[in-house]
Amino acid sequence: MAKKVTISIPDMLHEKLEKWRESFNLSKMFQDAVSEAIQKKEEFQKRIREDLDLSQVIERLRREKMQSEGSYFESGKNDGIQWAKTAHYDHLQYALQWTNLENATKDPVLGDYFSHVHLSNHLLDSTTCCTSEYFLNYLQGWKQGIEQLWEEVREKL
């Protein structure tokens, strides 16, 4: 059994519709359009239910987290190597012994450096600095970069 539905359309569309009314089966067009829209919604909801298997989501997020952390570590390592190449010997020795990563921007020797570093992902912005897990990964990489450079040059001094 068919049910009647009333729809509203803008005046301009109604005027055009009146000119072409004989050329269209409006009821069929409406049914087809609504059927297609409902089918798309139902398929989308089904995909969400199927795709959102929680264990798969967790595994994907773990992989992405590891990739992000690795990127921050590598970025820090590269920056550490670059810093160490131009650092004063005393500052380099200080950085090699430095362990207070959580207070990097407040450090009396290295604080200025970390306060002025502007990473593209804003790891050092005032709201996340030194508390961000990613920033700590960056600092650990930075420290390793310094240590690597030092291992290469210390025997030659």
C-alpha positions in Angstrom: 0.0 0.0 0.0 1.3 3.4 -0.9 1.3 6.4 1.5 1.1 10.0 0.6 3.9 12.4 1.6 3.9 16.1 1.2 7.1 17.8 0.4 8.1 21.5 0.2 10.2 23.0 -2.6 11.3 26.6 -3.2 9.1 28.8 -5.4 11.7 29.0 -8.2 12.0 25.1 -8.4 8.2 24.9 -8.4 7.9 27.2 -11.4 10.4 25.2 -13.3 8.7 22.0 -12.3 5.3 23.2 -13.6 6.9 23.7 -17.0 8.2 20.1 -17.1 5.6 18.3 -15.0 4.4 16.2 -17.9 8.0 15.0 -18.6 8.6 13.5 -15.1 7.1 10.9 -12.9 7.7 12.9 -9.7 6.5 10.2 -7.4 8.9 7.7 -9.0 11.8 10.3 -8.9 11.1 11.0 -5.2 10.9 7.3 -4.4 14.2 6.5 -6.2 16.0 9.5 -4.5 14.8 8.6 -1.0 15.5 4.9 -1.5 19.0 5.7 -2.7 19.7 8.0 0.2 18.4 5.5 2.8 20.4 2.7 1.2 23.6 4.8 1.4 22.9 5.6 5.1 22.3 2.0 5.9 25.4 0.8 4.1 27.4 3.5 5.9 26.1 2.4 9.3 26.8 -1.2 8.5 30.4 -0.4 7.5 30.9 1.5 10.7 29.6 -1.4 12.7 31.8 -3.9 10.9 34.9 -1.7 10.6 34.8 -0.5 14.2 35.8 -3.8 15.7 37.3 -2.5 18.9 40.4 -4.7 18.8 41.1 -3.6 15.3 40.8 0.1 16.3 43.1 -0.4 19.2 45.7 -2.2 17.1 45.5 0.5 14.5 45.9 3.3 17.1 48.9 1.4 18.7 50.6 1.3 15.3 49.9 5.0 14.7 51.2 5.9 18.2 54.4 4.0 17.6 54.9 5.7 14.3 54.3 9.1 15.8 56.5 8.5 18.8 59.2 7.2 16.4 58.9 10.3 14.3 59.3 12.6 17.3 62.3 10.6 18.6 64.0 10.7 15.1 63.3 14.4 14.8 64.8 15.0 18.2 67.8 12.9 17.4 68.5 14.9 14.2 68.1 18.2 16.1 70.4 17.0 18.8 73.1 16.1 16.3 72.8 19.5 14.7 72.9 21.3 18.0 75.9 19.3 19.2 77.8 20.1 16.0 77.8 23.8 16.9 77.6 23.7 20.7 80.3 25.0 23.0 82.4 22.3 24.6 81.1 23.2 28.1 77.5 23.1 26.9 78.0 19.8 25.2 79.4 18.3 28.4 76.5 19.7 30.3 74.0 18.2 27.8 75.6 14.8 28.0 75.0 14.8 31.8 71.6 16.4 31.6 68.7 14.3 32.9 65.9 16.7 33.8 64.0 16.4 30.6 60.6 17.3 32.2 62.0 20.9 32.8 63.7 21.4 29.5 62.6 24.9 28.9 63.5 26.0 32.4 67.0 24.5 32.4 69.6 27.2 33.1 71.9 26.1 30.2 69.6 24.5 27.7 66.3 26.3 28.4 66.9 29.1 25.9 67.5 26.6 23.2 64.3 24.7 23.9 62.3 27.8 24.4 63.2 29.1 20.9 62.9 25.8 19.0 59.7 25.9 16.9 58.8 22.5 15.6 56.3 22.2 12.8 53.9 20.2 15.1 54.2 22.8 17.9 55.5 20.2 20.5 57.0 23.1 22.4 53.9 25.3 22.7 53.2 26.5 26.2 50.3 24.2 26.9 52.1 20.9 26.2 55.7 21.7 26.7 57.5 19.2 28.8 54.3 17.3 29.7 53.6 15.9 26.3 54.6 12.2 25.8 55.7 13.2 22.3 57.8 16.0 23.6 59.6 13.6 26.0 60.2 11.3 23.0 61.7 14.2 21.1 64.0 15.0 24.1 65.1 11.5 24.4 66.0 11.4 20.7 67.7 14.8 21.1 69.8 13.4 23.9 70.7 10.3 21.9 71.8 12.5 19.0 74.2 14.4 21.2 75.5 11.2 22.6 76.1 9.7 19.2 78.0 12.8 18.0 80.0 12.7 21.2 81.0 9.1 20.6 82.3 10.0 17.2 84.5 12.9 18.4 85.6 12.3 21.9 88.5 10.1 21.1 89.8 12.7 18.7 90.0 15.5 21.2 
